[in-house]
């Protein structure tokens, strides 16, 4: 899941701590927004979302369980 949140000097530390606790990764950042990536089970993602309940969520992009075939030498 990718989630974009608004941050300021008051909640930045909280967001970083939540990311660390949930093994989420910050993949982009501007002066007012942080984009976070988390890859985990649906249950743990739900916990992550609930921990961000006091933070202003701007956008969420979430996919379901994915599967790709293994790579082989015949792939172009």
N, CA, C and O atoms as a Tripos MOL2 file, in Angstrom:
@<TRIPOS>MOLECULE
protein
  304   303    76     0     0
PROTEIN
NO_CHARGES

@<TRIPOS>ATOM
      1 N           0.8420   -1.1570    0.0000 N.3       1 UNK1
      2 CA          0.0000    0.0000    0.0000 C.3       1 UNK1
      3 C           0.8940    1.2290    0.0000 C.2       1 UNK1
      4 O           1.9190    1.2720    0.6810 O.2       1 UNK1
      5 N           0.4900    2.2200   -0.7720 N.am      2 UNK2
      6 CA          1.1040    3.5380   -0.7170 C.3       2 UNK2
      7 C           0.0980    4.4780   -0.0870 C.2       2 UNK2
      8 O          -1.0850    4.4520   -0.4270 O.2       2 UNK2
      9 N           0.5630    5.3030    0.8250 N.am      3 UNK3
     10 CA         -0.3180    6.2370    1.4920 C.3       3 UNK3
     11 C           0.3880    7.5870    1.5950 C.2       3 UNK3
     12 O           1.5240    7.6710    2.0620 O.2       3 UNK3
     13 N          -0.2960    8.6350    1.1560 N.am      4 UNK4
     14 CA          0.2460    9.9890    1.2240 C.3       4 UNK4
     15 C          -0.4440   10.7260    2.3610 C.2       4 UNK4
     16 O          -1.6730   10.7780    2.4280 O.2       4 UNK4
     17 N           0.3610   11.2970    3.2580 N.am      5 UNK5
     18 CA         -0.1800   12.0200    4.4070 C.3       5 UNK5
     19 C           0.4030   13.4280    4.4570 C.2       5 UNK5
     20 O           1.5090   13.6800    3.9780 O.2       5 UNK5
     21 N          -0.3750   14.3440    5.0530 N.am      6 UNK6
     22 CA          0.1180   15.6890    5.3230 C.3       6 UNK6
     23 C           0.8710   15.6530    6.6420 C.2       6 UNK6
     24 O           0.4760   14.9670    7.5850 O.2       6 UNK6
     25 N           1.9590   16.4010    6.6870 N.am      7 UNK7
     26 CA          2.6870   16.4790    7.9490 C.3       7 UNK7
     27 C           3.0710   17.9180    8.2420 C.2       7 UNK7
     28 O           3.0870   18.7760    7.3590 O.2       7 UNK7
     29 N           3.3790   18.1540    9.5050 N.am      8 UNK8
     30 CA          3.8990   19.4460    9.9390 C.3       8 UNK8
     31 C           4.8820   19.1770   11.0670 C.2       8 UNK8
     32 O           5.1350   18.0230   11.4140 O.2       8 UNK8
     33 N           5.4330   20.2320   11.6360 N.am      9 UNK9
     34 CA          6.4460   20.0390   12.6740 C.3       9 UNK9
     35 C           5.8850   19.3590   13.9220 C.2       9 UNK9
     36 O           6.6420   18.7830   14.7030 O.2       9 UNK9
     37 N           4.5780   19.4200   14.1140 N.am     10 UNK10
     38 CA          3.9670   18.8200   15.2980 C.3      10 UNK10
     39 C           3.7440   17.3170   15.1710 C.2      10 UNK10
     40 O           3.7990   16.6080   16.1760 O.2      10 UNK10
     41 N           3.4930   16.8100   13.9560 N.am     11 UNK11
     42 CA          3.1890   15.3820   13.8220 C.3      11 UNK11
     43 C           4.2560   14.5870   13.0660 C.2      11 UNK11
     44 O           4.1290   13.3710   12.9260 O.2      11 UNK11
     45 N           5.2990   15.2510   12.5780 N.am     12 UNK12
     46 CA          6.3410   14.5710   11.7970 C.3      12 UNK12
     47 C           6.9840   13.4380   12.5870 C.2      12 UNK12
     48 O           7.1490   12.3360   12.0640 O.2      12 UNK12
     49 N           7.3440   13.6930   13.8280 N.am     13 UNK13
     50 CA          7.9920   12.6690   14.6560 C.3      13 UNK13
     51 C           7.0510   11.4850   14.8810 C.2      13 UNK13
     52 O           7.4880   10.3350   14.8490 O.2      13 UNK13
     53 N           5.7740   11.7550   15.1050 N.am     14 UNK14
     54 CA          4.7990   10.6740   15.2940 C.3      14 UNK14
     55 C           4.7180    9.7830   14.0580 C.2      14 UNK14
     56 O           4.6850    8.5570   14.1650 O.2      14 UNK14
     57 N           4.6850   10.4130   12.8860 N.am     15 UNK15
     58 CA          4.6170    9.6460   11.6340 C.3      15 UNK15
     59 C           5.8500    8.7710   11.4820 C.2      15 UNK15
     60 O           5.7340    7.5960   11.1340 O.2      15 UNK15
     61 N           7.0220    9.3230   11.7380 N.am     16 UNK16
     62 CA          8.2620    8.5520   11.6170 C.3      16 UNK16
     63 C           8.2890    7.3880   12.6030 C.2      16 UNK16
     64 O           8.7560    6.3030   12.2570 O.2      16 UNK16
     65 N           7.8030    7.5900   13.8130 N.am     17 UNK17
     66 CA          7.7600    6.5050   14.8040 C.3      17 UNK17
     67 C           6.7850    5.4110   14.3920 C.2      17 UNK17
     68 O           7.0800    4.2270   14.5530 O.2      17 UNK17
     69 N           5.6310    5.7940   13.8640 N.am     18 UNK18
     70 CA          4.6530    4.8030   13.4030 C.3      18 UNK18
     71 C           5.2490    3.9750   12.2690 C.2      18 UNK18
     72 O           5.0850    2.7560   12.2260 O.2      18 UNK18
     73 N           5.9430    4.6500   11.3500 N.am     19 UNK19
     74 CA          6.5850    3.9290   10.2410 C.3      19 UNK19
     75 C           7.6160    2.9300   10.7640 C.2      19 UNK19
     76 O           7.6870    1.7990   10.2840 O.2      19 UNK19
     77 N           8.3980    3.3410   11.7290 N.am     20 UNK20
     78 CA          9.4090    2.4450   12.2810 C.3      20 UNK20
     79 C           8.7670    1.2490   12.9730 C.2      20 UNK20
     80 O           9.2090    0.1160   12.7810 O.2      20 UNK20
     81 N           7.7480    1.4810   13.7600 N.am     21 UNK21
     82 CA          7.0590    0.4040   14.4780 C.3      21 UNK21
     83 C           6.4590   -0.6060   13.5010 C.2      21 UNK21
     84 O           6.5200   -1.8130   13.7340 O.2      21 UNK21
     85 N           5.8820   -0.1110   12.4100 N.am     22 UNK22
     86 CA          5.1670   -0.9750   11.4600 C.3      22 UNK22
     87 C           6.0160   -1.4250   10.2830 C.2      22 UNK22
     88 O           5.4960   -2.0410    9.3540 O.2      22 UNK22
     89 N           7.3000   -1.1340   10.3010 N.am     23 UNK23
     90 CA          8.2140   -1.4920    9.2080 C.3      23 UNK23
     91 C           7.7560   -0.9100    7.8740 C.2      23 UNK23
     92 O           7.8640   -1.5560    6.8320 O.2      23 UNK23
     93 N           7.2520    0.2960    7.9180 N.am     24 UNK24
     94 CA          6.8610    1.0120    6.7050 C.3      24 UNK24
     95 C           8.0310    1.8670    6.2540 C.2      24 UNK24
     96 O           8.8990    2.2190    7.0530 O.2      24 UNK24
     97 N           8.0510    2.1980    4.9730 N.am     25 UNK25
     98 CA          9.1730    2.9250    4.3970 C.3      25 UNK25
     99 C           8.6940    4.2360    3.7770 C.2      25 UNK25
    100 O           7.6940    4.2580    3.0600 O.2      25 UNK25
    101 N           9.3980    5.3110    4.0510 N.am     26 UNK26
    102 CA          9.0970    6.5860    3.4100 C.3      26 UNK26
    103 C           9.7570    6.5670    2.0450 C.2      26 UNK26
    104 O          10.9740    6.4130    1.9360 O.2      26 UNK26
    105 N           8.9390    6.7280    0.9880 N.am     27 UNK27
    106 CA          9.4650    6.6410   -0.3710 C.3      27 UNK27
    107 C           9.5150    7.9930   -1.0730 C.2      27 UNK27
    108 O          10.1630    8.1200   -2.1110 O.2      27 UNK27
    109 N           8.8420    9.0060   -0.5260 N.am     28 UNK28
    110 CA          8.8870   10.3410   -1.1120 C.3      28 UNK28
    111 C           8.4720   11.3480   -0.0560 C.2      28 UNK28
    112 O           7.7320   11.0340    0.8770 O.2      28 UNK28
    113 N           8.9660   12.5650   -0.2270 N.am     29 UNK29
    114 CA          8.6800   13.5830    0.7710 C.3      29 UNK29
    115 C           8.7730   14.9640    0.1260 C.2      29 UNK29
    116 O           9.6500   15.2200   -0.6990 O.2      29 UNK29
    117 N           7.8580   15.8420    0.5130 N.am     30 UNK30
    118 CA          7.9240   17.2450    0.1030 C.3      30 UNK30
    119 C           7.8660   18.0930    1.3660 C.2      30 UNK30
    120 O           8.0000   17.5680    2.4720 O.2      30 UNK30
    121 N           7.6710   19.3790    1.2150 N.am     31 UNK31
    122 CA          7.6130   20.2600    2.3810 C.3      31 UNK31
    123 C           6.3720   20.0220    3.2300 C.2      31 UNK31
    124 O           6.3670   20.3590    4.4140 O.2      31 UNK31
    125 N           5.3150   19.4450    2.6470 N.am     32 UNK32
    126 CA          4.0610   19.2760    3.3770 C.3      32 UNK32
    127 C           3.5030   17.8560    3.3570 C.2      32 UNK32
    128 O           2.5600   17.5630    4.0920 O.2      32 UNK32
    129 N           4.0610   16.9690    2.5340 N.am     33 UNK33
    130 CA          3.5150   15.6190    2.3920 C.3      33 UNK33
    131 C           4.6170   14.5630    2.4830 C.2      33 UNK33
    132 O           5.7660   14.8000    2.1100 O.2      33 UNK33
    133 N           4.2320   13.4050    2.9850 N.am     34 UNK34
    134 CA          5.1080   12.2300    3.0280 C.3      34 UNK34
    135 C           4.3560   11.0850    2.3640 C.2      34 UNK34
    136 O           3.1800   10.8570    2.6460 O.2      34 UNK34
    137 N           5.0490   10.3620    1.4750 N.am     35 UNK35
    138 CA          4.4690    9.1560    0.8880 C.3      35 UNK35
    139 C           5.1370    7.9460    1.5370 C.2      35 UNK35
    140 O           6.3620    7.8300    1.5760 O.2      35 UNK35
    141 N           4.2910    7.0490    2.0440 N.am     36 UNK36
    142 CA          4.7570    5.8910    2.8070 C.3      36 UNK36
    143 C           4.3590    4.6250    2.0670 C.2      36 UNK36
    144 O           3.2640    4.5320    1.5120 O.2      36 UNK36
    145 N           5.2590    3.6550    2.0650 N.am     37 UNK37
    146 CA          4.9770    2.3460    1.4670 C.3      37 UNK37
    147 C           5.0060    1.3090    2.5770 C.2      37 UNK37
    148 O           5.9240    1.2830    3.3970 O.2      37 UNK37
    149 N           3.9970    0.4580    2.5940 N.am     38 UNK38
    150 CA          3.9750   -0.6610    3.5410 C.3      38 UNK38
    151 C           3.5250   -1.9090    2.7870 C.2      38 UNK38
    152 O           2.5300   -1.8970    2.0620 O.2      38 UNK38
    153 N           4.2800   -2.9720    2.9770 N.am     39 UNK39
    154 CA          3.9630   -4.2730    2.3730 C.3      39 UNK39
    155 C           3.8520   -5.2700    3.5240 C.2      39 UNK39
    156 O           4.8500   -5.6380    4.1440 O.2      39 UNK39
    157 N           2.6330   -5.6940    3.7940 N.am     40 UNK40
    158 CA          2.4180   -6.5890    4.9280 C.3      40 UNK40
    159 C           1.0720   -7.2860    4.7610 C.2      40 UNK40
    160 O           0.4110   -7.1460    3.7330 O.2      40 UNK40
    161 N           0.6820   -8.0280    5.7700 N.am     41 UNK41
    162 CA         -0.6060   -8.7160    5.7300 C.3      41 UNK41
    163 C          -1.7340   -7.6850    5.8570 C.2      41 UNK41
    164 O          -1.5160   -6.5960    6.3880 O.2      41 UNK41
    165 N          -2.9230   -8.0150    5.3820 N.am     42 UNK42
    166 CA         -4.0520   -7.0870    5.5150 C.3      42 UNK42
    167 C          -4.3150   -6.6740    6.9650 C.2      42 UNK42
    168 O          -4.6930   -5.5310    7.2250 O.2      42 UNK42
    169 N          -4.1180   -7.5890    7.8980 N.am     43 UNK43
    170 CA         -4.3490   -7.2740    9.3100 C.3      43 UNK43
    171 C          -3.3510   -6.2290    9.8130 C.2      43 UNK43
    172 O          -3.7280   -5.2940   10.5210 O.2      43 UNK43
    173 N          -2.0870   -6.3910    9.4480 N.am     44 UNK44
    174 CA         -1.0690   -5.4410    9.9040 C.3      44 UNK44
    175 C          -1.2030   -4.0980    9.1980 C.2      44 UNK44
    176 O          -0.8880   -3.0580    9.7760 O.2      44 UNK44
    177 N          -1.6640   -4.1140    7.9650 N.am     45 UNK45
    178 CA         -1.9190   -2.8520    7.2660 C.3      45 UNK45
    179 C          -3.0840   -2.1230    7.9310 C.2      45 UNK45
    180 O          -3.0660   -0.8970    8.0430 O.2      45 UNK45
    181 N          -4.0870   -2.8620    8.3670 N.am     46 UNK46
    182 CA         -5.2120   -2.2450    9.0770 C.3      46 UNK46
    183 C          -4.7390   -1.6010   10.3880 C.2      46 UNK46
    184 O          -5.2000   -0.5170   10.7460 O.2      46 UNK46
    185 N          -3.8270   -2.2600   11.0990 N.am     47 UNK47
    186 CA         -3.2710   -1.6900   12.3270 C.3      47 UNK47
    187 C          -2.5140   -0.4030   11.9990 C.2      47 UNK47
    188 O          -2.6400    0.5950   12.7080 O.2      47 UNK47
    189 N          -1.7310   -0.4320   10.9260 N.am     48 UNK48
    190 CA         -0.9830    0.7510   10.4870 C.3      48 UNK48
    191 C          -1.9270    1.9050   10.1900 C.2      48 UNK48
    192 O          -1.6990    3.0340   10.6250 O.2      48 UNK48
    193 N          -2.9900    1.6130    9.4440 N.am     49 UNK49
    194 CA         -3.9820    2.6540    9.1260 C.3      49 UNK49
    195 C          -4.6230    3.2110   10.3870 C.2      49 UNK49
    196 O          -4.8470    4.4180   10.4850 O.2      49 UNK49
    197 N          -4.9190    2.3560   11.3450 N.am     50 UNK50
    198 CA         -5.5400    2.8420   12.5810 C.3      50 UNK50
    199 C          -4.5660    3.6950   13.3910 C.2      50 UNK50
    200 O          -4.9800    4.6470   14.0530 O.2      50 UNK50
    201 N          -3.2910    3.3640   13.3430 N.am     51 UNK51
    202 CA         -2.2970    4.1730   14.0460 C.3      51 UNK51
    203 C          -2.1640    5.5610   13.4220 C.2      51 UNK51
    204 O          -1.7740    6.5140   14.0970 O.2      51 UNK51
    205 N          -2.4860    5.6720   12.1350 N.am     52 UNK52
    206 CA         -2.4290    6.9610   11.4440 C.3      52 UNK52
    207 C          -3.7520    7.7260   11.5380 C.2      52 UNK52
    208 O          -3.9380    8.7200   10.8360 O.2      52 UNK52
    209 N          -4.6590    7.2820   12.3820 N.am     53 UNK53
    210 CA         -5.9990    7.8750   12.4250 C.3      53 UNK53
    211 C          -5.9920    9.3630   12.7550 C.2      53 UNK53
    212 O          -6.8910   10.0840   12.3220 O.2      53 UNK53
    213 N          -5.0120    9.8410   13.5050 N.am     54 UNK54
    214 CA         -4.9450   11.2550   13.8410 C.3      54 UNK54
    215 C          -4.2020   12.0920   12.8180 C.2      54 UNK54
    216 O          -4.0670   13.3050   12.9840 O.2      54 UNK54
    217 N          -3.7190   11.4500   11.7580 N.am     55 UNK55
    218 CA         -2.9400   12.1160   10.7140 C.3      55 UNK55
    219 C          -3.8430   12.3350    9.4980 C.2      55 UNK55
    220 O          -4.6920   11.4990    9.1900 O.2      55 UNK55
    221 N          -3.6570   13.4480    8.8220 N.am     56 UNK56
    222 CA         -4.4610   13.7640    7.6360 C.3      56 UNK56
    223 C          -3.9840   12.9420    6.4330 C.2      56 UNK56
    224 O          -2.9350   13.2250    5.8540 O.2      56 UNK56
    225 N          -4.7640   11.9280    6.0680 N.am     57 UNK57
    226 CA         -4.4490   11.0850    4.9100 C.3      57 UNK57
    227 C          -4.9900   11.7700    3.6600 C.2      57 UNK57
    228 O          -6.1680   12.1200    3.5940 O.2      57 UNK57
    229 N          -4.1240   11.9570    2.6740 N.am     58 UNK58
    230 CA         -4.4900   12.6450    1.4450 C.3      58 UNK58
    231 C          -4.9120   11.6590    0.3650 C.2      58 UNK58
    232 O          -5.8830   11.8930   -0.3540 O.2      58 UNK58
    233 N          -4.1730   10.5490    0.2560 N.am     59 UNK59
    234 CA         -4.4270    9.6030   -0.8350 C.3      59 UNK59
    235 C          -3.9280    8.2200   -0.4350 C.2      59 UNK59
    236 O          -2.9400    8.0920    0.2880 O.2      59 UNK59
    237 N          -4.6210    7.1840   -0.9120 N.am     60 UNK60
    238 CA         -4.2340    5.8010   -0.6400 C.3      60 UNK60
    239 C          -4.3220    5.0060   -1.9390 C.2      60 UNK60
    240 O          -5.3030    5.1050   -2.6770 O.2      60 UNK60
    241 N          -3.2830    4.2170   -2.2070 N.am     61 UNK61
    242 CA         -3.3080    3.2840   -3.3400 C.3      61 UNK61
    243 C          -2.9740    1.9120   -2.7670 C.2      61 UNK61
    244 O          -1.8880    1.6930   -2.2300 O.2      61 UNK61
    245 N          -3.9220    0.9980   -2.8930 N.am     62 UNK62
    246 CA         -3.7520   -0.3140   -2.2780 C.3      62 UNK62
    247 C          -4.0750   -1.4020   -3.2860 C.2      62 UNK62
    248 O          -5.0630   -1.3200   -4.0150 O.2      62 UNK62
    249 N          -3.2180   -2.4340   -3.3160 N.am     63 UNK63
    250 CA         -3.4760   -3.5750   -4.1820 C.3      63 UNK63
    251 C          -3.7210   -4.7900   -3.3110 C.2      63 UNK63
    252 O          -3.3920   -4.8010   -2.1250 O.2      63 UNK63
    253 N          -4.2910   -5.7890   -3.9040 N.am     64 UNK64
    254 CA         -4.5000   -7.0370   -3.1890 C.3      64 UNK64
    255 C          -3.2690   -7.9070   -3.2820 C.2      64 UNK64
    256 O          -2.1910   -7.4410   -3.6490 O.2      64 UNK64
    257 N          -3.4310   -9.1600   -2.9520 N.am     65 UNK65
    258 CA         -2.3430  -10.1130   -3.0490 C.3      65 UNK65
    259 C          -2.0110  -10.3370   -4.5120 C.2      65 UNK65
    260 O          -2.8980  -10.5740   -5.3320 O.2      65 UNK65
    261 N          -0.7410  -10.2590   -4.8290 N.am     66 UNK66
    262 CA         -0.2910  -10.4090   -6.2130 C.3      66 UNK66
    263 C           0.5830  -11.6410   -6.3440 C.2      66 UNK66
    264 O           1.2400  -12.0690   -5.3940 O.2      66 UNK66
    265 N           0.5760  -12.1950   -7.5360 N.am     67 UNK67
    266 CA          1.4860  -13.2930   -7.8300 C.3      67 UNK67
    267 C           2.0100  -13.1170   -9.2430 C.2      67 UNK67
    268 O           1.2500  -12.8190  -10.1650 O.2      67 UNK67
    269 N           3.2990  -13.3020   -9.4090 N.am     68 UNK68
    270 CA          3.9290  -13.2610  -10.7220 C.3      68 UNK68
    271 C           4.6890  -14.5560  -10.9130 C.2      68 UNK68
    272 O           5.2270  -15.1180   -9.9590 O.2      68 UNK68
    273 N           4.7320  -15.0320  -12.1550 N.am     69 UNK69
    274 CA          5.5210  -16.2330  -12.3870 C.3      69 UNK69
    275 C           7.0140  -15.9230  -12.2220 C.2      69 UNK69
    276 O           7.4430  -14.7810  -12.3910 O.2      69 UNK69
    277 N           7.7760  -16.9310  -11.8980 N.am     70 UNK70
    278 CA          9.2170  -16.7400  -11.7580 C.3      70 UNK70
    279 C           9.8100  -16.3060  -13.0860 C.2      70 UNK70
    280 O           9.2910  -16.6450  -14.1500 O.2      70 UNK70
    281 N          10.8960  -15.5570  -13.0190 N.am     71 UNK71
    282 CA         11.5810  -15.1190  -14.2260 C.3      71 UNK71
    283 C          12.3140  -16.3050  -14.8460 C.2      71 UNK71
    284 O          12.7830  -17.2090  -14.1540 O.2      71 UNK71
    285 N          12.3930  -16.2660  -16.1690 N.am     72 UNK72
    286 CA         13.1950  -17.2850  -16.8420 C.3      72 UNK72
    287 C          13.9200  -16.6470  -18.0010 C.2      72 UNK72
    288 O          13.6320  -15.5080  -18.3670 O.2      72 UNK72
    289 N          14.8520  -17.3660  -18.5800 N.am     73 UNK73
    290 CA         15.6870  -16.8270  -19.6510 C.3      73 UNK73
    291 C          14.9200  -16.5160  -20.9240 C.2      73 UNK73
    292 O          15.4210  -15.7830  -21.7760 O.2      73 UNK73
    293 N          13.7140  -17.0570  -21.0740 N.am     74 UNK74
    294 CA         12.9200  -16.8230  -22.2660 C.3      74 UNK74
    295 C          12.1470  -15.5240  -22.2100 C.2      74 UNK74
    296 O          11.5900  -15.0980  -23.2220 O.2      74 UNK74
    297 N          12.0960  -14.8630  -21.0200 N.am     75 UNK75
    298 CA         11.4270  -13.5740  -20.9040 C.3      75 UNK75
    299 C          12.1570  -12.5310  -21.7370 C.2      75 UNK75
    300 O          13.3860  -12.5090  -21.7880 O.2      75 UNK75
    301 N          11.3780  -11.6620  -22.3940 N.am     76 UNK76
    302 CA         12.0150  -10.6160  -23.2080 C.3      76 UNK76
    303 C          12.2910   -9.3960  -22.4110 C.2      76 UNK76
    304 O          12.8230   -8.4200  -22.9400 O.2      76 UNK76
@<TRIPOS>BOND
     1     1     2 1
     2     2     3 1
     3     3     4 2
     4     3     5 am
     5     5     6 1
     6     6     7 1
     7     7     8 2
     8     7     9 am
     9     9    10 1
    10    10    11 1
    11    11    12 2
    12    11    13 am
    13    13    14 1
    14    14    15 1
    15    15    16 2
    16    15    17 am
    17    17    18 1
    18    18    19 1
    19    19    20 2
    20    19    21 am
    21    21    22 1
    22    22    23 1
    23    23    24 2
    24    23    25 am
    25    25    26 1
    26    26    27 1
    27    27    28 2
    28    27    29 am
    29    29    30 1
    30    30    31 1
    31    31    32 2
    32    31    33 am
    33    33    34 1
    34    34    35 1
    35    35    36 2
    36    35    37 am
    37    37    38 1
    38    38    39 1
    39    39    40 2
    40    39    41 am
    41    41    42 1
    42    42    43 1
    43    43    44 2
    44    43    45 am
    45    45    46 1
    46    46    47 1
    47    47    48 2
    48    47    49 am
    49    49    50 1
    50    50    51 1
    51    51    52 2
    52    51    53 am
    53    53    54 1
    54    54    55 1
    55    55    56 2
    56    55    57 am
    57    57    58 1
    58    58    59 1
    59    59    60 2
    60    59    61 am
    61    61    62 1
    62    62    63 1
    63    63    64 2
    64    63    65 am
    65    65    66 1
    66    66    67 1
    67    67    68 2
    68    67    69 am
    69    69    70 1
    70    70    71 1
    71    71    72 2
    72    71    73 am
    73    73    74 1
    74    74    75 1
    75    75    76 2
    76    75    77 am
    77    77    78 1
    78    78    79 1
    79    79    80 2
    80    79    81 am
    81    81    82 1
    82    82    83 1
    83    83    84 2
    84    83    85 am
    85    85    86 1
    86    86    87 1
    87    87    88 2
    88    87    89 am
    89    89    90 1
    90    90    91 1
    91    91    92 2
    92    91    93 am
    93    93    94 1
    94    94    95 1
    95    95    96 2
    96    95    97 am
    97    97    98 1
    98    98    99 1
    99    99   100 2
   100    99   101 am
   101   101   102 1
   102   102   103 1
   103   103   104 2
   104   103   105 am
   105   105   106 1
   106   106   107 1
   107   107   108 2
   108   107   109 am
   109   109   110 1
   110   110   111 1
   111   111   112 2
   112   111   113 am
   113   113   114 1
   114   114   115 1
   115   115   116 2
   116   115   117 am
   117   117   118 1
   118   118   119 1
   119   119   120 2
   120   119   121 am
   121   121   122 1
   122   122   123 1
   123   123   124 2
   124   123   125 am
   125   125   126 1
   126   126   127 1
   127   127   128 2
   128   127   129 am
   129   129   130 1
   130   130   131 1
   131   131   132 2
   132   131   133 am
   133   133   134 1
   134   134   135 1
   135   135   136 2
   136   135   137 am
   137   137   138 1
   138   138   139 1
   139   139   140 2
   140   139   141 am
   141   141   142 1
   142   142   143 1
   143   143   144 2
   144   143   145 am
   145   145   146 1
   146   146   147 1
   147   147   148 2
   148   147   149 am
   149   149   150 1
   150   150   151 1
   151   151   152 2
   152   151   153 am
   153   153   154 1
   154   154   155 1
   155   155   156 2
   156   155   157 am
   157   157   158 1
   158   158   159 1
   159   159   160 2
   160   159   161 am
   161   161   162 1
   162   162   163 1
   163   163   164 2
   164   163   165 am
   165   165   166 1
   166   166   167 1
   167   167   168 2
   168   167   169 am
   169   169   170 1
   170   170   171 1
   171   171   172 2
   172   171   173 am
   173   173   174 1
   174   174   175 1
   175   175   176 2
   176   175   177 am
   177   177   178 1
   178   178   179 1
   179   179   180 2
   180   179   181 am
   181   181   182 1
   182   182   183 1
   183   183   184 2
   184   183   185 am
   185   185   186 1
   186   186   187 1
   187   187   188 2
   188   187   189 am
   189   189   190 1
   190   190   191 1
   191   191   192 2
   192   191   193 am
   193   193   194 1
   194   194   195 1
   195   195   196 2
   196   195   197 am
   197   197   198 1
   198   198   199 1
   199   199   200 2
   200   199   201 am
   201   201   202 1
   202   202   203 1
   203   203   204 2
   204   203   205 am
   205   205   206 1
   206   206   207 1
   207   207   208 2
   208   207   209 am
   209   209   210 1
   210   210   211 1
   211   211   212 2
   212   211   213 am
   213   213   214 1
   214   214   215 1
   215   215   216 2
   216   215   217 am
   217   217   218 1
   218   218   219 1
   219   219   220 2
   220   219   221 am
   221   221   222 1
   222   222   223 1
   223   223   224 2
   224   223   225 am
   225   225   226 1
   226   226   227 1
   227   227   228 2
   228   227   229 am
   229   229   230 1
   230   230   231 1
   231   231   232 2
   232   231   233 am
   233   233   234 1
   234   234   235 1
   235   235   236 2
   236   235   237 am
   237   237   238 1
   238   238   239 1
   239   239   240 2
   240   239   241 am
   241   241   242 1
   242   242   243 1
   243   243   244 2
   244   243   245 am
   245   245   246 1
   246   246   247 1
   247   247   248 2
   248   247   249 am
   249   249   250 1
   250   250   251 1
   251   251   252 2
   252   251   253 am
   253   253   254 1
   254   254   255 1
   255   255   256 2
   256   255   257 am
   257   257   258 1
   258   258   259 1
   259   259   260 2
   260   259   261 am
   261   261   262 1
   262   262   263 1
   263   263   264 2
   264   263   265 am
   265   265   266 1
   266   266   267 1
   267   267   268 2
   268   267   269 am
   269   269   270 1
   270   270   271 1
   271   271   272 2
   272   271   273 am
   273   273   274 1
   274   274   275 1
   275   275   276 2
   276   275   277 am
   277   277   278 1
   278   278   279 1
   279   279   280 2
   280   279   281 am
   281   281   282 1
   282   282   283 1
   283   283   284 2
   284   283   285 am
   285   285   286 1
   286   286   287 1
   287   287   288 2
   288   287   289 am
   289   289   290 1
   290   290   291 1
   291   291   292 2
   292   291   293 am
   293   293   294 1
   294   294   295 1
   295   295   296 2
   296   295   297 am
   297   297   298 1
   298   298   299 1
   299   299   300 2
   300   299   301 am
   301   301   302 1
   302   302   303 1
   303   303   304 2
@<TRIPOS>SUBSTRUCTURE
     1 UNK1         2 RESIDUE 1 A UNK
     2 UNK2         6 RESIDUE 1 A UNK
     3 UNK3        10 RESIDUE 1 A UNK
     4 UNK4        14 RESIDUE 1 A UNK
     5 UNK5        18 RESIDUE 1 A UNK
     6 UNK6        22 RESIDUE 1 A UNK
     7 UNK7        26 RESIDUE 1 A UNK
     8 UNK8        30 RESIDUE 1 A UNK
     9 UNK9        34 RESIDUE 1 A UNK
    10 UNK10       38 RESIDUE 1 A UNK
    11 UNK11       42 RESIDUE 1 A UNK
    12 UNK12       46 RESIDUE 1 A UNK
    13 UNK13       50 RESIDUE 1 A UNK
    14 UNK14       54 RESIDUE 1 A UNK
    15 UNK15       58 RESIDUE 1 A UNK
    16 UNK16       62 RESIDUE 1 A UNK
    17 UNK17       66 RESIDUE 1 A UNK
    18 UNK18       70 RESIDUE 1 A UNK
    19 UNK19       74 RESIDUE 1 A UNK
    20 UNK20       78 RESIDUE 1 A UNK
    21 UNK21       82 RESIDUE 1 A UNK
    22 UNK22       86 RESIDUE 1 A UNK
    23 UNK23       90 RESIDUE 1 A UNK
    24 UNK24       94 RESIDUE 1 A UNK
    25 UNK25       98 RESIDUE 1 A UNK
    26 UNK26      102 RESIDUE 1 A UNK
    27 UNK27      106 RESIDUE 1 A UNK
    28 UNK28      110 RESIDUE 1 A UNK
    29 UNK29      114 RESIDUE 1 A UNK
    30 UNK30      118 RESIDUE 1 A UNK
    31 UNK31      122 RESIDUE 1 A UNK
    32 UNK32      126 RESIDUE 1 A UNK
    33 UNK33      130 RESIDUE 1 A UNK
    34 UNK34      134 RESIDUE 1 A UNK
    35 UNK35      138 RESIDUE 1 A UNK
    36 UNK36      142 RESIDUE 1 A UNK
    37 UNK37      146 RESIDUE 1 A UNK
    38 UNK38      150 RESIDUE 1 A UNK
    39 UNK39      154 RESIDUE 1 A UNK
    40 UNK40      158 RESIDUE 1 A UNK
    41 UNK41      162 RESIDUE 1 A UNK
    42 UNK42      166 RESIDUE 1 A UNK
    43 UNK43      170 RESIDUE 1 A UNK
    44 UNK44      174 RESIDUE 1 A UNK
    45 UNK45      178 RESIDUE 1 A UNK
    46 UNK46      182 RESIDUE 1 A UNK
    47 UNK47      186 RESIDUE 1 A UNK
    48 UNK48      190 RESIDUE 1 A UNK
    49 UNK49      194 RESIDUE 1 A UNK
    50 UNK50      198 RESIDUE 1 A UNK
    51 UNK51      202 RESIDUE 1 A UNK
    52 UNK52      206 RESIDUE 1 A UNK
    53 UNK53      210 RESIDUE 1 A UNK
    54 UNK54      214 RESIDUE 1 A UNK
    55 UNK55      218 RESIDUE 1 A UNK
    56 UNK56      222 RESIDUE 1 A UNK
    57 UNK57      226 RESIDUE 1 A UNK
    58 UNK58      230 RESIDUE 1 A UNK
    59 UNK59      234 RESIDUE 1 A UNK
    60 UNK60      238 RESIDUE 1 A UNK
    61 UNK61      242 RESIDUE 1 A UNK
    62 UNK62      246 RESIDUE 1 A UNK
    63 UNK63      250 RESIDUE 1 A UNK
    64 UNK64      254 RESIDUE 1 A UNK
    65 UNK65      258 RESIDUE 1 A UNK
    66 UNK66      262 RESIDUE 1 A UNK
    67 UNK67      266 RESIDUE 1 A UNK
    68 UNK68      270 RESIDUE 1 A UNK
    69 UNK69      274 RESIDUE 1 A UNK
    70 UNK70      278 RESIDUE 1 A UNK
    71 UNK71      282 RESIDUE 1 A UNK
    72 UNK72      286 RESIDUE 1 A UNK
    73 UNK73      290 RESIDUE 1 A UNK
    74 UNK74      294 RESIDUE 1 A UNK
    75 UNK75      298 RESIDUE 1 A UNK
    76 UNK76      302 RESIDUE 1 A UNK
